[in-house]
């Protein structure tokens, strides 16, 4: 019977096999992409919180999913160094929130007589106007001028994945510079969440506290949404391909029964056809199972 089944399969099943092979590829690529997105979402993420009123950091720290938070003092200044200048925003934050890998120097002290700055590579490029950072230039200890009056020094350079110029300094130095330069800073805080899955619930809790939140890296969320949309199309195309293979196989089985009627009167051939019918039923049931899992997964997300 198995021999007849193999013979009959080779005659009527190859076209359906091509559809199923394409479906397996589509399902596999979609599931791998979904797994990568889930792994990325399981990593800690950051939110920027703003409010028209004074932020209560103690209340914010108690929100479920918030790992840590820091007040942020922002200063938009003209930063000058070695004849080059650029308008950059300085962020006075807890040094634990400096994101990136130090490639030169150290992080700033929490309190010091002179403000110390940590720049990312995008800030260095904006300051010098160079397309790429000159690795031969030593920045540690270089003095800079802020708005032509205040003096600070660069203590470190970091490498991160962002394209936005970031200049960090201690909260103590930032508050002193605000007074010295006669500037004002908005009510802003940065939050470190346990993972991106808490973003929505934390944002809702912040609204109840009179604050609003947005992702520090909005492009990442947009990329996730775009990739998920592609995955939905992959899953849909895979299901269509699997169903097309099932219907094609079923139709070819009926046509084969007409073209090779004499073979279907044989007992062994009938057994082979029954085996093929079992395979078709199993494939169709598998597709239904995938559809159910897909729908459940969409609602779970």
C-alpha positions in Angstrom: 0.0 0.0 0.0 2.8 2.4 0.8 4.3 1.8 -2.6 1.0 2.7 -4.3 0.7 5.7 -2.0 4.2 7.0 -3.0 3.4 6.4 -6.7 0.1 8.2 -6.5 1.7 11.0 -4.4 4.3 11.7 -7.0 1.7 11.9 -9.6 -0.8 14.2 -7.9 1.0 15.8 -4.9 4.0 17.6 -6.2 2.2 20.9 -7.2 0.6 21.0 -3.7 4.1 20.4 -2.2 5.4 23.6 -3.7 2.6 25.6 -2.2 3.2 24.0 1.2 7.0 24.7 1.0 6.3 28.4 0.4 3.8 28.4 3.3 6.4 26.9 5.6 8.9 29.5 4.6 6.4 32.3 5.3 5.3 30.9 8.6 8.9 30.4 9.7 10.0 33.9 8.8 7.0 35.4 10.5 7.5 33.4 13.7 11.2 34.2 13.8 10.5 37.9 13.4 7.8 37.9 16.1 10.3 36.2 18.4 12.9 38.8 17.8 10.4 41.6 18.5 9.3 39.9 21.7 12.9 39.7 22.8 13.5 43.4 22.1 10.3 44.3 24.0 11.5 42.3 27.0 14.5 44.6 27.4 14.4 47.7 29.6 13.1 50.8 27.9 12.9 54.5 28.7 10.1 57.1 28.7 10.3 60.9 28.8 7.7 62.4 31.1 6.6 66.1 30.9 4.1 68.1 32.9 2.9 71.6 33.3 3.1 71.2 37.1 5.9 70.0 39.4 6.5 66.3 38.9 6.2 64.1 42.0 9.0 61.7 41.5 8.2 59.7 44.6 4.7 58.9 43.2 6.1 58.1 39.8 8.6 55.7 41.2 5.8 53.7 42.8 4.1 53.0 39.5 4.2 49.3 38.6 6.8 48.7 36.0 9.0 51.7 36.8 12.5 50.6 37.6 14.0 54.0 38.3 13.4 57.7 37.5 15.4 60.9 37.5 14.5 64.6 37.2 15.9 66.2 34.0 17.2 69.8 33.7 17.4 70.9 30.1 19.5 73.8 28.8 19.6 74.8 25.2 22.9 76.7 24.8 25.6 77.7 22.3 28.5 75.4 23.0 31.9 76.6 21.8 35.1 74.6 21.7 38.4 75.2 19.8 36.7 77.8 17.5 33.8 75.5 16.6 30.3 76.1 17.9 26.8 74.6 17.8 23.4 75.0 19.5 23.0 71.9 21.7 20.7 70.8 24.5 22.4 69.8 27.8 20.6 67.3 30.0 21.2 67.4 33.7 20.5 63.8 34.9 21.6 61.1 37.3 24.7 59.6 35.8 23.0 56.2 35.8 20.9 57.4 32.9 23.8 58.2 30.6 23.2 55.6 27.9 26.1 54.3 25.9 29.6 53.0 26.1 32.5 55.2 27.2 35.1 55.4 24.5 37.1 58.1 26.2 37.3 59.6 29.7 34.9 59.0 32.5 31.4 60.0 33.7 31.0 63.3 35.5 31.0 63.6 39.3 27.6 64.3 40.9 29.0 67.5 42.4 32.0 69.7 41.4 33.1 73.3 41.2 33.2 73.2 37.4 30.5 71.6 35.2 31.7 68.5 33.5 30.1 67.2 30.3 29.7 63.9 28.6 29.0 64.0 24.8 27.9 61.3 22.5 29.5 61.0 19.1 26.5 62.7 17.4 27.1 65.7 19.6 30.8 65.7 18.7 29.9 65.6 14.9 27.4 68.4 15.4 30.0 70.5 17.2 32.8 70.0 14.8 30.8 69.8 11.6 32.6 66.6 10.6 30.8 63.7 9.0 32.9 61.3 11.2 34.6 61.6 14.5 38.3 62.2 14.4 39.6 59.3 16.5 43.0 61.1 16.9 41.5 64.0 18.7 41.5 63.8 22.5 38.5 65.4 24.1 39.0 64.7 27.8 39.8 67.8 29.7 39.0 70.2 26.8 37.4 73.4 28.0 34.2 74.6 26.4 32.2 77.9 26.7 28.4 78.0 27.2 26.6 81.0 25.7 29.9 82.9 25.7 30.1 83.2 29.5 30.0 80.0 31.5 32.9 77.6 31.3 32.8 73.8 31.5 35.0 70.9 30.6 34.5 67.7 28.7 35.1 64.6 30.8 34.0 61.8 28.6 32.8 60.7 25.1 30.3 57.9 24.7 29.2 55.7 21.8 25.5 55.0 21.5 23.1 53.9 18.8 21.3 57.3 18.5 21.7 60.0 15.8 20.5 62.7 18.2 23.2 64.9 19.8 23.2 64.3 23.5 25.2 66.2 26.1 25.0 65.1 29.7 26.0 66.8 33.0 25.2 66.4 36.7 21.9 67.7 38.1 23.8 69.9 40.5 25.8 71.5 37.7 22.7 71.9 35.5 20.8 73.7 38.3 23.8 76.1 38.9 24.0 76.8 35.1 20.3 77.6 34.9 20.7 80.3 37.5 24.0 81.6 36.1 22.7 81.8 32.5 19.2 83.0 33.5 17.5 80.1 31.9 14.5 78.0 32.8 14.0 74.3 32.6 10.6 72.5 32.1 9.2 69.8 34.4 10.8 66.8 32.8 11.8 63.3 34.0 13.2 60.2 32.5 11.9 56.8 33.5 13.5 53.4 33.2 10.9 50.7 32.8 11.4 47.0 33.4 10.5 46.3 29.8 8.5 47.8 26.9 5.4 45.8 27.9 4.8 48.3 30.7 4.8 51.4 28.5 1.0 51.6 28.0 0.0 51.0 31.7 2.7 53.4 32.9 1.5 56.1 30.4 -2.0 55.7 31.7 -0.9 56.0 35.3 1.1 59.1 34.5 -2.0 60.7 32.9 -3.8 60.2 36.3 -0.9 62.1 37.9 -1.3 65.0 35.4 1.7 64.1 33.3 2.3 62.7 29.8 4.9 60.3 28.5 6.5 59.5 25.2 9.2 56.9 24.2 12.8 58.1 24.2 13.3 56.2 20.9 10.0 56.6 19.0 11.5 55.1 15.8 11.9 51.7 17.5 8.1 51.5 18.3 7.4 52.5 14.7 9.8 49.8 13.4 8.0 47.2 15.6 4.6 48.2 14.3 5.8 48.1 10.7 7.5 44.7 11.1 4.3 43.3 12.8 2.2 44.5 9.9 4.6 42.6 7.5 4.3 39.5 9.8 0.5 39.6 9.6 0.8 39.5 5.8 3.3 36.7 5.9 1.0 34.6 8.1 -2.0 35.4 5.9 -0.1 34.5 2.7 1.1 31.3 4.4 -2.4 30.3 5.3 -3.6 31.0 1.8 -0.7 28.9 0.4 -1.5 26.0 2.7 -5.2 26.1 1.8 -4.4 26.4 -1.9 -2.2 23.3 -1.6 -5.0 21.4 0.2 -7.6 22.3 -2.4 -5.2 21.6 -5.3 -4.4 18.2 -3.9 -8.0 17.4 -3.3 -8.9 18.4 -6.9 -6.1 16.5 -8.4 -7.1 13.4 -6.4 -10.6 13.6 -7.9 -9.2 14.1 -11.4 -6.7 11.3 -11.0 -9.6 9.0 -10.0 -11.2 9.7 -13.3 -8.0 9.4 -15.4 -6.8 6.2 -13.7 -10.1 4.6 -12.9 -8.8 1.0 -13.3 -6.2 1.5 -10.6 -8.8 2.8 -8.1 -10.7 -0.6 -8.3 -7.6 -2.3 -6.8 -7.7 -2.8 -3.0 -4.2 -1.6 -2.5 -4.8 1.6 -4.5 -7.9 2.3 -2.4 -5.7 2.0 0.7 -3.2 4.4 -0.8 -6.0 6.9 -1.6 -7.3 6.6 2.0 -3.8 7.4 3.2 -3.6 10.5 1.1 -7.0 11.6 2.4 -5.7 11.2 6.0 -2.7 13.4 5.0 -5.0 16.1 3.5 -7.2 16.1 6.6 -4.1 16.5 8.8 -2.8 19.4 6.7 -6.2 21.1 6.8 -6.5 20.6 10.6 -3.0 22.1 11.0 -4.0 25.2 9.1 -7.0 25.7 11.3 -4.8 25.3 14.3 -2.4 27.9 13.0 -5.3 30.3 12.3 -6.5 29.9 15.9 -3.0 30.4 17.3 -2.5 33.5 15.2 -5.8 35.1 16.2 -5.1 34.3 19.9 -1.6 35.8 19.6 -3.0 39.0 18.1 -5.4 39.5 21.0 -2.7 38.6 23.5 -0.4 41.3 22.0 
